[in-house]
């Protein structure tokens, strides 16, 4: 089993403990995946369920489309990480959303099935935020054409919000609305707030080990470079005190183990998650650390932010502050009081209700007025 260091927002734990077999053919989880697959199977004649690869950005990228009714609005979901595909974990929360939306997930370049489908040497030099944004736009164009939609709802989580915000700003004509979950506004602000939370919790709990480790990199981030080693220390303790998944001691077995039971992934795909993560992180980290959306004062489409009250992986307060001052045709902020960073898993019911209340009406009304 490979352990990949996870430094960026969505996979913000210190490792990705995905358990995979040594040999792809030695698959003890096949029967369990069959059970999940049967439960997940779309049987409604109006529905859509397909997983396929398409040529996006000059490489093969895997796309998954699921929904009970092709007439429903379409959500294009941009996953986190980077290189943390949502496709093999979406089965844990997505099924109720599929009653009201057609949901599209895709494995980004360097992630999961897409990593496995391409020569890494041909992809390595393309791992730049601008290219990820262009990919998201190209996927949106592809999905519009394939599903016969004029516009989509763009939804993103954590690292994916860096990509999603860029796509919404560059091509607002493609989208009814943008939904950010665990939104990244300014990386350095996030790092500082997360660190301060971890240190405060460590002192409050009398955790001498944690205090010593955190003080060893203080002030953080300060004026020093945000190195891999400093990030690992800075993220370790905020997560331990529930900053990634609320009320838990930093563990998220429910997420990291999800691919083992995914009907969309076989054993080789599961192993590719770790490989893609290692392949991607070091290449994208320098650009990621410079991300700053605070300068965005006008947003061209409706914007909705879902914010975990206990999120200290991508802290929510900077998002709330940004939302307060931005000008947009429509804006809403929804606080998830029992969530940290993993809102879709921690409060899936409220996620669905919030989408139905704040986002779906925008799409339904717009699509009803199309000629």
N, C-alpha and C positions, 0 to 999 in steps of 0.2 A: 504494500500500500504506500502510495506517495503522499507526503504531507506538504501542501503548498502554503507558503506564508501569505496571509490575506491582509493586505494593508489598507485597502480602499473601502468605501462606505458599505456596500451591500454585504460583502463577505468580510466583515470587520473583525471577526474572531481571529485568533492567532493562527488558526489552521483550518483546513477544510477536511475534516475527518470523514471523507466519503469512503466507505468500505467497498472495495471491488475485489473480485476474484483474481488470482494470479494469472489464470488462463481464461480468455473470453468464453471458451466452451464450457468451463466449469461453473455453471450458473445455477446456484441453489435457489435463486429467487424467481425463476421462470414461472412456477405455478402461482405464486402470490401475485405476480404481475398480471397473470391471466385473469385472476379474480378482479383486480382493480380495473383492468381493461374492459371486462364484461360490464361492470357497474358503470363505467364511464362512457360506454358506447352510445353514440347518438343514434336513436332509432326512429325519431320523428321524421316523416317523409319531407317535411319542410326544412330539415336541418342540414348541417354541413359538418363533416369531420374528415380532415385530410392533413397528412404530414408529407412534405415533399421538399426537394431542394430546387432553388431558383438561382439564376445567375444575377447576382447583385454586386455592384462595385467591382466587377471583373473576377469574382470568385463564386464558388457554390456556397450558398447560405441556406440553412434548413429553416423551414417555416411550418408552423402548426396553426390550423384554423379549426375552431370548434364553436358550435352554436345550435340551438334548437329551432331557430327560424331565420332564414336568410334575409327576411325583411327587417330584422332588428338592426339598430345602429351597430357599427363596428368599432371595437376598441383595438387599437394597435398598442401593444404593451412592450416597452423597451426595458429589458432586464438590467439588473445591477451587476456589481462585481468590481472592476470589469472581469469578463470571462466567467461569470456565474450564471449560467443559463437557467431561465425560469421554466422552460418547457418540461423538464423532468420533475419539477416540484409543484407545478400549477395544479395538479390533480388533488392536492391537499385542500384547496380552498376555492377553486375556480368554478366548479360545477353549478352552483346556484346563479352565478353571474351569467351563465350560458342560457338561462331562461329569458333574459332580457337584452342580451348583447351577443353578437358574434365576436369572439375574442381571438386575436391573432398574436401569437408569440413567435419570435425568431431567435435562433442562436447567432449572436453577433460574431463578427470575425474574431478568430482566436478562442472561441468558446464552444465547448461541447461537441455536438455533431458537426458543426461547421469547422471546428478545428481539425477534426478527424478527416473531413472531406477534402482538405486542401494541403498542398505542400507547404510546410511551415516556412521554408526559405523564401517562398514566393509571397508570403503574407507579412513577414516580419517588418519590413520597412514601411508598410502601409498603416501600422498601428499608431494613428494620430487621431485626436479628437475630431478634427475636421472631416476625416474620412469616415468615422463612425456616424457623424451627422449626415453626411452625404448618403451613407448606406440607409439610414432611417428614412430619409426622403425617398430614396429609390424603392425601398420596401413599401412605403405608403402608396407610391404611384402604382406599383405592381398589384397591391391588394385592392385599390380602387377599381382597377380594370378587371381584375379577376372576379370580384364580388359585385360589380356593377354599382358602385357607390360614388357619389360626387365628393364627399368628404368623410373623414374618420374622426373618432375621438382618439387623441394621443395621450397615453398614460405611461408614466415612467416611475421607476423605483430606484432611489439611491444613485449609484454611478449612472444609471440610466437617465436620471434627470439632467445630468450634464449634457447628454446627447439629445434628450427630448426637448429641453429648452432651446438648444441650438436649432433644432429642426423646426420648432414652432416659430421662432423668430425669423428664420430664413424663408420658410414656405408656409405662411399662415393660411394661404388659400387652400391648403390640403386638409385643414382640420376644423371641426366644429368647436373644439375646446381642447385645452391642455390640463391634465391632472397630474400633479406632482405628489409622490409619496416618499417621505424621507428626502425632501428636496435639498439639493446642494445649492447654496447661494454663494458663499465665499469659503473656500477650503481652509484658509488660515484662521478665520473666525471660528469655524467648526472645531478645528484642532485645539484652539485655546479653550473654548468652552468645555469641550469634552475632558480635557486635561484637568481643568479646575474642578469639575464635578468629581472626577476620580480621586483627586487629592483630598477634597473635602470629605468624601465618603470614607476614605481610608483613615483620616484623622478621627472622624466621628466614631468609627468602629474600633479604634485602637489597633489598627493593622500596621505594625511597625515595618514589616517587609514591604508592603505596598508604598508606604510613605517614603521609605528609603529609596526604592526604585524610582518613584516619580520625582522626588527631589533631586535625584542624580541627573535629570535632564532639564530641570527648571533653569530659567524661565522657558516655558514651551508654548508655542514654537519659538518665541523670541526672535532674535536676529540671526540665529544659526540656521544652517540648512536643515530641512526636514528629511533626515535620512531614514532608511529602512529600519535601522536599529532603534532610532528615537521613536518612530511611529509604533513599533511593536510594544515598547514600554508604555507609551502614552495611551494606547488603545486597550491594553490588557486589563487595567483596573476599572475604568468606566464600564466595560462590558461585564466584568465580574459583579459589579453592583447594579446590574439590570439595565445598562444603557443600550444594549442591543435588543434584548428580549425581556420584557418587564417582569419583575419579581423572580427572575431566574439568575443563577450564579454564573452568567456568561455562557451557559451551554444552550445549544439549539439543535439537539439531536433530531428533532422533528423535521428540521430543514435539511441538515447535512445528509441525513439518511434517506430522504425522500426519493432520490434517483434510483435506489435499489428496487423500489416497487413501481416505478413508472412504466406504464405500457409503451411509452414513446422511446425508451432507452434500453438497449441491451447492455451486457457486461462491458463490452468494448467501449461503448459510448460513456458509460459511467467512469471508466478509467481515464477517458479523455478530458473529463472535467478538471482533474488535478493537473494534467499535462498542459492544458490550455491556460490554466490559471498561472502556472509558473512561466509559461511562454510569454504571457501578456503583461504581467504586473510591472516588471522592471522597465519595460519599453514605454509604458504609458504614464508612469508615475511622475516624471518631471513636468509634463504638461498638466496633469491633473492638479498638481499642487498650486498652479497659477490660476485656476478657475475662479472667476469673480463675476457674478451676475448682479452685484449691488448697483452697478452703473446702469442697469436696465430700468428706466423710469416709466416707459410706456410699453404695454404688452398688446399685441395686435388682435388677439382673440380672447374669448372667455378663459379665465384661469381659475382653477380650483386646487387648493392645497390641503392634503390630508396630513395631519401632524400628530405624531405620537407624543403624548405628554411626558413620557419618560425616555425619549430618544436622546441619547448622548453619543450616538454614532454619527448621525448628521443632525445635530441639535436643532430643535424646532423653532426656538425663539428668533433666530435670524430670518427664518422663512416668514414668520408672523409679522416681523418688522417690515420686511420687504413688501409683503402683501398689503400692508396698511398704507404704504406710500405710493405704490405703483398705480398708474392709470390704465384701466382696461375696460372693454365694453361690458364686462361682467366679471366679478371676482368674489370668491367665497373661500373662507378658511374653516376647516372642520377639525376639531380637536378629538383625538382618540384617547380617552382618559385611562384606559387599561393597556395601552400599547407603548412600546418603545420604538424600535426601528422596523419591526417585522409586522406592520399593521395588517397586511392581507391574511396572515396566519393567526395573529393575536386577537383580532376582532373582525372576522370575516362577515358576520352578520351586519355589523355597522358599516363595513365597506360597501356591501351591496345596497343597503338602504341609502347611504350617502350618495352613491352614484345615481340611484333612482331619483333622489330628491334634487340634486344639484346639477347633474350633467345630462342625463337621458332626455329630459324635456327640451334642452337646447337642440339636441340632434333631431329629435322627433319633429319638432316644430319646423326646423330648417328643411328637413327632408320632405315634409308635407307641402311645402311651398315651392318645391322644385318643379320646373315645367315638365 
